[in-house]
């Protein structure tokens, strides 16, 4: 029973993997599974977070800071006990006079070693001015509100907004590259499948001729040399068929890999069984201004140029004054506000900070000039890219028209090759033609069919490339 279930699952897997898929299906699978596109999507998310980070600079910033220090000793404000002289009120003078020892004979204060001798003193003990700071703790809750930062906050917000747009444009560029690569792989498979079918038809033609020549040799109306010539062509046809079979297998692997599937996935393409792909010339009008507006790489360079212009403003903001309002709630233990008791004491403060750059020996001005040079370089890159794109678009349009003309010529050649093969076959049956003529007609027929297949695929790819360089890809 278990084997039956496994066989059923394997059969279902093969049936699903061998389903017919269209070009749009391949594109969608590639877009879902491509790692570079996923990375580009994450870059958009990152730019979005950076934009929000820049916007937060407009708002007040709240911070909490705390610290702890262990000290091995206490701190004393005096070295030893102090004796301080005192004063008494003198009604005669209306002021306070020092209480000094008076010499009765002179009526003046007594001096010992040049110092007056007080009659009363106030004791200031050392222990009263000694504080326990073994465990010192402190903390502060601060609020900072930028008021004017020289235009830096505004410029940074503009830069991050442009950076997010740039990330989107770069992702779209990668999407177009992936789609173009998928289209190329898809039509490569279609082309090789058509050539595989053609190679099998050619093998059938040569085998039929080989059988006819063998019969003629047995009847004595053809030579051994004729048979050897046909055998050589038959071997060549089998070798070519083997090469085409290998090419089909490898091209299918490439397409599966681009679609994000295992390389051994079996897929039948919707266009691989068509006998005639067909092609028609689509008129194309080129307006380079519209092309520039649609091209993601040009839009990316335009955004990059704007970013570098904003970078100049950021550099210039370093030369401007910076003003911010600050408020803080801070606490210490021991209480530094009330006798250094071993408890927390808190206070609140409000203020403002102003920073004005005065002289930096040209460092700030040179920084602005360097940023301006970078912006000018990016502007030149944009102009150069536009010139190259104009050439690219015109070359692509020329290649597309040339591919269509080639396709029309191969159709005419194929009609002639079909007729030539038919006439050569009739002449050979009637005994009017030679084996070499039939082989030549078959070879010309194979070449004409192969060239027509290449021309059909070339029309498809040159049209897709023209759409890509003009920014007209539909997906």
Residue pairs with C-beta under 8 A, 6 or more apart in sequence:
14 266
17 265
17 266
17 267
18 266
18 267
18 268
19 267
19 268
20 267
20 268
20 269
20 270
21 29
21 267
21 268
21 269
21 270
22 269
22 270
23 182
23 183
23 186
23 269
23 270
23 271
26 182
26 186
26 255
26 258
26 259
26 269
27 179
27 182
27 183
27 475
29 259
29 260
29 261
30 178
30 179
30 181
30 182
30 258
30 259
30 260
31 37
31 175
31 178
31 179
31 475
32 260
33 259
33 260
33 261
34 174
34 178
34 258
34 260
36 174
36 178
37 171
37 174
37 175
37 178
40 167
40 170
40 171
40 174
41 171
43 167
43 170
43 171
44 164
44 167
44 168
44 171
46 167
47 160
47 163
47 164
47 166
47 167
48 164
50 160
50 163
50 164
51 157
51 160
51 161
51 163
51 164
53 160
54 153
54 156
54 157
54 159
54 160
55 157
57 146
57 149
57 153
57 156
57 157
58 146
58 153
58 157
60 143
60 144
60 145
61 143
61 144
61 145
62 141
62 142
62 143
63 141
63 142
63 144
64 139
64 140
64 141
64 142
65 139
65 140
65 142
66 137
66 138
66 139
66 140
67 137
67 138
67 139
68 135
68 136
68 137
69 136
69 137
70 134
70 135
70 136
71 133
71 134
71 135
71 136
72 134
74 130
74 131
74 132
74 133
74 134
75 130
75 131
75 133
76 126
76 129
76 130
76 131
77 129
77 130
78 124
78 126
78 129
79 126
80 126
81 123
81 124
81 125
81 126
82 123
82 124
82 126
83 121
83 122
83 123
83 124
84 121
84 122
84 123
84 124
85 98
85 99
85 100
85 118
85 120
85 121
85 122
86 98
86 99
86 118
86 120
86 121
86 122
87 96
87 97
87 98
87 99
88 96
88 97
88 99
89 95
89 96
90 96
90 97
98 116
98 118
99 118
99 119
99 120
100 109
100 110
100 116
100 117
100 118
100 119
101 109
101 110
101 116
101 117
101 118
101 119
102 108
102 109
102 110
103 109
103 110
109 116
109 117
110 116
110 117
111 117
131 334
131 340
132 334
132 340
132 342
133 334
133 340
135 333
135 342
136 332
136 333
136 334
137 332
137 333
137 344
138 330
138 331
138 332
138 333
139 330
139 331
140 328
140 329
140 330
140 331
141 328
141 329
141 330
142 326
142 327
142 328
142 329
143 326
143 327
143 328
144 324
144 325
144 326
145 324
145 325
145 326
146 153
146 322
146 323
146 324
147 323
147 324
147 325
147 352
148 320
148 321
148 322
148 323
149 317
149 320
149 322
149 324
150 316
150 317
150 318
150 319
150 320
150 321
150 322
151 313
151 316
151 317
151 320
152 313
152 314
152 317
152 318
154 313
155 310
155 311
155 313
155 314
155 317
156 310
156 314
158 310
159 307
159 310
159 311
159 314
162 303
162 306
162 307
162 310
163 303
163 307
165 303
166 300
166 303
166 304
166 307
169 296
169 297
169 299
169 300
169 303
170 296
170 300
172 296
173 296
173 297
173 300
175 475
176 296
176 468
176 473
176 475
178 258
179 473
179 475
180 464
180 465
180 468
180 473
181 258
182 255
182 258
182 259
183 460
183 461
183 464
184 461
185 251
185 254
185 255
185 258
186 255
186 269
186 271
187 271
187 457
187 460
187 461
188 251
188 254
188 255
188 457
189 248
189 251
189 252
189 255
189 269
189 272
190 269
190 271
190 272
190 274
190 277
190 457
191 453
191 454
191 456
191 457
192 244
192 247
192 248
192 251
193 248
193 269
193 272
193 273
194 272
194 277
194 453
195 244
195 247
195 450
195 453
196 241
196 244
196 245
196 248
198 446
198 449
198 450
198 453
199 237
199 240
199 241
199 244
200 241
202 237
202 240
202 241
202 442
202 445
202 446
203 234
203 237
203 238
203 241
205 442
205 445
206 230
206 233
206 234
206 237
206 442
207 234
209 230
209 435
209 438
209 439
209 442
210 227
210 230
210 231
210 234
212 428
213 222
213 226
213 227
213 230
213 435
214 227
216 222
216 226
217 223
217 224
217 226
217 227
221 431
222 435
226 434
226 435
229 435
229 436
229 439
230 435
230 439
233 439
233 442
233 443
252 266
252 267
253 263
253 264
255 267
256 262
256 263
256 264
256 265
256 267
257 263
259 265
261 267
271 277
277 456
277 457
277 460
278 456
279 404
279 407
279 455
279 456
279 459
279 460
281 401
281 404
282 463
284 397
284 400
284 466
284 470
286 393
286 394
286 397
286 470
288 386
288 389
288 390
288 393
291 389
291 390
291 393
291 469
291 470
291 471
292 298
292 386
292 389
293 299
293 471
294 470
294 471
294 472
295 389
295 469
295 471
296 471
297 385
297 389
298 382
298 385
298 386
298 389
301 378
301 381
301 382
301 385
302 382
304 378
305 375
305 378
305 379
305 382
308 371
308 374
308 375
308 378
309 375
311 371
311 374
311 375
312 368
312 371
312 372
312 375
314 371
315 364
315 367
315 368
315 370
315 371
316 368
318 357
318 364
318 367
319 357
319 364
319 365
319 368
320 357
321 354
321 355
321 356
321 357
322 353
322 354
322 355
322 356
323 352
323 353
323 354
324 352
324 353
325 350
325 351
325 352
326 350
326 351
326 352
326 353
327 348
327 349
327 350
327 351
328 348
328 349
328 350
329 346
329 347
329 348
330 346
330 347
330 349
331 344
331 345
331 346
331 347
332 344
332 345
333 342
333 343
333 344
333 345
334 340
334 341
334 342
334 343
334 345
335 341
335 342
335 343
335 344
335 345
336 345
337 345
337 346
337 347
338 345
357 364
389 469
392 469
393 466
393 469
393 470
396 462
396 465
396 466
396 469
396 470
397 466
399 462
399 465
399 466
400 459
400 462
400 463
400 465
400 466
402 462
403 455
403 458
403 459
403 462
403 463
404 459
406 455
406 458
407 452
407 455
407 456
407 458
407 459
409 455
410 448
410 451
410 452
410 454
410 455
411 452
413 448
413 451
413 452
414 448
414 449
414 451
414 452
416 448
417 441
417 444
417 445
417 447
417 448
417 449
418 445
418 448
420 441
420 444
420 445
421 441
421 442
421 444
421 445
423 441
424 433
424 437
424 438
424 440
424 441
424 442
425 438
425 441
427 433
427 437
428 434
428 435
428 437
428 438
464 473
467 473
467 474
